[in-house]
Amino acid sequence: MNKEDVMDSFQVYCMEEPQDDREVTAPSTPVIRAEDCTVCWNSATIRWRPASPEATETYTLEYCRQHAPEGEGL
């Protein structure tokens, strides 16, 4: 990221490794605590709370540069 880059939104998704003879279901999406998040020029701290007690404790966040204001390239 560069100084002039703006990160004004986050996309959260989750992936689960398939397991033998079990139906694969994704855990519930976390609730982002936007008021506790910080974004700097070269880093971001994302804080969340689980949507349910059984939710996954870790998530993968991926930064994708957005090339157009319409959301293309995200």
Protein Blocks (a to p, Z undefined) as FASTA:
>chain_A
ZZklccfbdcddddddddehiacdddddddddfklpccdfkbccdddddfbfkbcfbdcd
dddddfbfnogaZZ
